[in-house]
Structure formats: structure tokens, C-alpha cells
Amino acid sequence: MSVWKTVKNDVLGSNVNEKMLEAALADLGIGLDKATKSIRNSWGTDTCDAAIVNSQGRVTAMGIRWTNKRGIELVGDTFAGGFGHGIGDKGQETLMNKIAQAYQVRHIKHKMQLNNWTVESQTTENGQVKLVLVQA
């Protein structure tokens, strides 16, 4: 059953780097359509700063809004991934957690590169990401 709501996440609650967010979304096989400022389906409608685009390039019934602290919140249909939208998630909380994890991986890699570390390998096991870093 679909429910229209807004989901927030502590990791993405403030100071989100837009380019890093877009790269994290690309890592998940999705993206943003910044030209779309309104999302809708049979269950609701809402405004957004950008719509979530699925792996086939179609705008979904989910989007993001920037907060005053430059964080993001996910708005829209909580089950948009379950009906052929191509996201592969069954709820905004799951998607928001995946976005937060991908964003943190990008953020850590960036910080490590600034300190002359490189990523030797990256693996994901049981939903957890493991980075092996070496100093350059």
C-alpha cells in the first residue's frame, strides 16, 4: 500500500554537498531531474527541488527537498519503487538509508584523498561497506 510522506535522515540532515549527492545517487543507479518541481501519482502530489529519476531515466513519484540547513528530505510515495518505477526499494526509509550510505562512502573517500590516502578496495557484505585504504 502506498503512503505519501516526507522522510528525513540524520546523515543527510545538514551540509549536504550537491555534487557528492548526485555521485552517490549515480552509484545507486538513480539520479535527479532538477527541472521537475512537482511530483504526483494517484495517491498524492507535492513540491520538490528535484525529482528522483529511476534507472530507465523516468521521473518517479519521489523527490528531494533542500532544508534550511542544506540537508535533504525525501518526499513522495513511500512505495514508488514497488510498482515498476525501477528504483528497487519498497519504501522511502529504505531508499533514504541507501542514499545516506552511498553519500557517506563518497564523503569518506573524498576526505581520505585530501589526506593522501587511496582506496585499495571496496566491498559490500550484509549491507555494510568495507573500504581498504592505503597511504599514497
N, C-alpha and C positions, 0 to 999 in steps of 0.2 A: 504494500500500500504506500502510496506517495504522500508526503507531507511537505509543505512549503515552509522553510525556516532559514534562520541565519546561524552559522556555526563559527565560533572563534577558537583560537589556539594560542597558548602561551608563547610558543616558539615564534609564531608569526604575528605576535601582538604589537610589536613596535619595531621601527627602524629596518624595515624590510627593503633590501636592495632590489630594485625592479629588474635589472638585467640578470641578477643571480636567480630571482624568482622565475623568470622566463626560461633560463637554462635548466632549472630544476624541473619545471613543467615539461620541457622537451625531453628530459631524461625519462619521464613517465609516459612519454608518447602522446602528450596533450599540449595544448597551447592556449593563448589568449587572443580574442578578437577585440581590440581596443576600440573599434568603431561601433560595436554593439553596446548600447547603453541601457537596453531593456531586455529582460528575458521573460519568457512565458511558456505555459503549456495549459492543459485542461484544468490543472489544479491551482494555478496561481500566476501572478505576474509581479515583477519587482524591477527596480532600477539597479544598475550596476556600473562600475567603471570599466569593466571588460567582461565579456562572456567567455566561459570555458569552451574550448574547441576540442572535439574528440580526435581520435587518430585518423579518421577519414576526412578531417577538415570541416566538419559540420558543427555549427553552434548548438550547444546543448541548453537545457533548462537550468543551468547553474552558471553563476558568475562570481566575480570578486568585487568587493568594495574596499577602497582605501579608508583607513580610520584616521582620526586626528593625530595619532601617534605614529603615523606612517606604517601601520600594520595592515593586515588584510583580514577580511571576514568573507566566508563563503556563503552565498545566498542562492536560494532556489529550491528545486525539487530534490528532496533527500534520496530519491530512488532513481535519479536520472540515468544512472549507469546501468540499471537493470532492464531497460526496455529498448535495447538496440542502439543506444547512444554512443557506444564504443569506448566508454571510459573504463568499464570493467569493475566498478565498485558498487556496492549495494548500500550507499549512504554517504552523506556529506562528511560525517565524522571520520569514516574510513579514508575517504579521499583527502580530507584535510590533514590527517595524520601522515599519509603517504607524501603529500606535498611538503609538510614540515620536515620529514626525514630527508627527502631529496634536497631540500634547501639547506639543511644543516650539513649534509655531506659536501655540497658545493662550498658552503661557508668555511668549513674546516680545511678543505683543500686549498682554498684561496689564502687563508691565514698561514697555512704551512708553507706555501710557495713564497709568501712575503718574507718568511724566515729561513729561506734556502733549504726547504725540505721538498722532496718529491714523493709522489705516490708510486710505490713499487707494485702494489696490487690492491684490488678491491674485491671483496666477496660479500655475498648476502646469504645468510643462513638463518632459517627460522625467523625471518622478518628483521634480523639485525644485520647492520652493515659493519664490516670489519675492514679497516684501512691499514695497510702496512706501509709505513713511511721510512724513507732513508734520507739522511742529510746529504745535500749536494756538495 
